[in-house]
Amino acid sequence: MFTAEQFRAKATESAESIRNTDVPSEIRKFQRSMESFSQLAQNEDWLADNYDKMIRSQDVLPQCAVVGKRLDSKAVAEIEEHILRCLGAAVIMQWNTIPGEAATRAFRYRRLAGGRTTNGHAERPDCSLLA
């Protein structure tokens, strides 16, 4: 995971690249990169500033309604992973309706976040709850 400082360093690199080119398409590309990295740095700063205000599943282990007992952290992690997989499947199902720039950014951020499964392949989750 990147830190805010690393994102700012990448934004600075993009700004330097703008100064070193006269090609309009490259200038636009570097400007978009600079803006993206600056926004990511701001997001990281916000997360750091508001960390104590967030509710984290590790802090509050929910109770299973079916069994009536508290879930351990592994069960909570599995539930959270299932939810994220379902959200990902929902995005995939609507991919063609997402504007090009947003789709490109989503794909880029997925790569930054290391979006791979343990076996290196994409898996299709059971997301019947989305229907």
N, C-alpha and C positions, 0 to 999 in steps of 0.2 A: 504494500500500500504506500502511496506517496504522501509526503507531508506538504503542508502549505508552502514551506520554503522551497521544496523541490518543484512545486508547480510554479512558483514565482520565478525560479531560475529558468524553467522552460519558457515562460512568458518573456523573460529578458532575452533569451536566445532567439526567440521569434522576432522580437523588436530589432535585434542586431541584424538578423537576416533581411529584414525589410530595408535597412539602410544599405545593404550590400547588393541590392538588385534593382533593376529598372523595368523588369518585366511585370506588367500590370496583373497578370493572373497569379504570379508568384507573390506579389504584394498582397493581393486579396487573401491568398491562402495563408500567408504568415500573419495577417491581421486576424483572421478567424482563429488561428492557433493561439495567438497571443490573448485574444478575448476568452477563449475556452479555458486556457490555463489560468488566467486571472480569476475567472469565475470558480474554477475548481479550488483555487487557493482560498477564496472567500468562503466557500462551502466548508473547507477544512477548518478555517478559523471559527466559523459559526459553531461547528460541531464541538470544537475544543472549548469554546466559551460557554456552551450550553450543555456540556456533558453531564453535569450534576443535576440537570432538570429533566433528563431523559429517564424513562422507565425501561429497564433492561430485563430481559427474561431471566438472566442469570441471578438477578437480585430478588425476583418474585417468581417462585416456581408455582405455576398454576395447579389447580386441583382438577383431576379428570372427572368429568360429570358421570361417565359410565361406571367407573370403578369406585369413585368416591374417595380416592386418596391422592396425595400430592405426587406430581410427576418429577422424576429426576432430571438432571440437566441434559442427559443424553436424549431422553424422550422429547424434551422441549426442543432441542436442536433438530431432531428429526421432523417434528411438526413444522418448525420454522422453515426448514429446507423444502418440505412438501409445499408449503404456501408459496415460497419463492419460485419453485418450479411451475406451479399453477399460474402465477403471474406472468412468468416467462412464456408459457404456452399461450396465454391470452394475448400477449404482445405479438407472438408469431402469427396467431390467427388473424390479427388485424394489421399485419405488417404492410400490406399493399395500400392501406388507407392512411398510413403515417407519412407526413411530408418528408421529402428526400433528406433535408438537412437534419431533421430530428432522428430519422432512421440511421443516418450516418453517425451521428453523435452517440446514439444508443449502442450501436455496434462497437464504436471506438471505446466507450466507457466499459463495455463488457470485457473487452480485451484488457483494459487497464486493471480491472478488478480481478483478472485471472479466471474468467468464466469458462472453466473446463470441468468436466466430471472426473471422477477418480480413474476411469478407464480411458480417458482422453476422447470419448465420443459423446455426442449429444444424446440424451435420453429423452424419451417421450413420457412425461409424467401423467398419472391418472388425474385428470382435472375435471371430473364430472360435476363438481360443485360449481363450476363456472357457467354451466348451461342453464 
